[in-house]
Amino acid sequence: MTARERVAGTVANYVDERTGAAKWMKKNLTKVFPDHWSFLLGEIVLYSFIILLLSGTFLTFWYDPSQREVIYDGSYVPLQDLHMSAAYASTLHISFEIRGGMLMRQIHHWAALIFMAGMVVHLMRVYFTGAFRKPREFNWIIGVGLLTLGIVEGFLGYSLPDDLLSGTGIRIAEAIIQALPVVGSYLAFFAFGGAFPGEAFIPRIFTVHVLLLPGIFLALITVHLMLVWYQKHTQWPGPGRTEKNVVGYPLMPAYMAKAGGFFFIVFGVTAFLGAVASINPIWLYGPYNPGQISAGSQPDWYMGWLDGLVRMSPPLESYIFGYTIPWNILIPGLIVPGILFTGLALYPFIESWITGDKREHHLLDRPRNVPNRTALGVMSLTFMLVALINGGNDIIATTFHLGINQVMWFSRIGIIILPPIAFVVTKRICLSLQRADRDLVLHGRETGRLLMLPHGEFVEVHEPISPELAWKLTAHEQAPALSLEDVDARGVRRAGGLKNKLRKRISQANAESIAKPTANDLKEIEHH
Ligand code: HEM
């Protein structure tokens, strides 16, 4: 035993005698995880969260969360002698006078954008592969909570500098709060500590941004990862992989090394972006003034869809019992997002209601093999994309020399007709891909080699595919639609007739698929 090993052994013994950690570590560090690039998406989110904590802590050393009025006398000449809030002045100070301040601000902002983008792509991977099914529904709901909090956290973050752009965003948030019937104006007064903008809002959102939400994030991420640990990670189907085993590498050393390296890649990319790509140049926007607004105001991308929905809403208002109900804000700002996020959170339960499937699933689905789910996902993304496009209607109009109303009418009509079209097209593509898989299994791979038969006919030579690929292409289940008869076995009409009819209809549409080849089909082909 070398001296180094002896020292390591002594330290490990010392810790183990006091904590009893060795048994636990041995069990958990050898835990096996399946491998696939798409499982790295959650890690990107985790690492950008760590980068956010570190860079954000740096910023708190100099940021002054105060709406007290000051006169700017820093080094950025165009703003000198201007009246502004201490929050804005301190953000300029971090940008221009603190060594590395600008870099840290930009790293923090880029990390936030990557965090949100990573989260959305991670969600898409979980959704399109069916990783949310039993027993992971609870983790899916935690995920939806994290996504919602991420949007709020990001919004509060870019509101802190109190520049003209962020103040405009806060003004929109105030309008959305005020749109709530009856209680709206009271809630807005409560949030702002009086009339807008007041002096209380920035200090309050600072506490929420740096203390409350990161605390909730830490707790939720911990539970999220503990559940991944406890329930085990899903895996792609393949030879030797079943619902009861996990095929992959042990955490130590394979994943420890990979994860460590991957953290530094994510950190490197974020630092590179922070160093070379300007983001949120608040000195160009100027300090917030409720009487001004700059042209081309754009929120961060994850808020763009919400802004787009509000922008496309027609001016609808009702006056009931002396109260104004501003539907033009209420519907796009609260009702539609509320429905979308509730539907998202409940999706695992909705799908299991449609399929009647209450079993556990640890093997992932190929998106093409579940056409309805995939089509619904693409439909929702199309909805979001049209809303996002309209969030930039002014920029699109000026860039492409269009009228702003042209972009808005495209979005108003597009948001209604494009999502269903996306659904139908995606479903057809999935079914075509299933057909292609079936042909591949039955007839093998096209080689491009043409053969002339003795009687002069040309045929293309097909090569049989490997048994592994054939397994992968046929491993999925093709469950039949639910057979929900209107009357039960004794001829008695079932309760909830309309609900059952609806469930039956959806279940039939859901079960539509191209029959995968059976062993008999293969035998028949071999026979020919
Ligand atoms: C702060 C945000 C988040 C972090 C740090 C995070 C992190 C992770 C990590 C590291 C994994 C394991 C590796 C992987 O499968 O990618 C994972 C799995 C999972 N995540 Fe997230 N996630 C976040 C948000 C979300 C969201 C928004 C959803 C969906 C709404 C979600 C749902 C899930 C589910 C269901 C699993 C289990 C997947 C499986 O076993 O295949 N997560 N998450």
Residues whose N, C-alpha, C, O or C-beta is under 5 A from the ligand:
A	BS01	HEM	S38 F39 L40 L41 G42 E43 V45 L46 M119 L123 V126 A131 F132 R136 N139 W140 G143 V144 L146 L147 I221 V228 K232 H233 T234
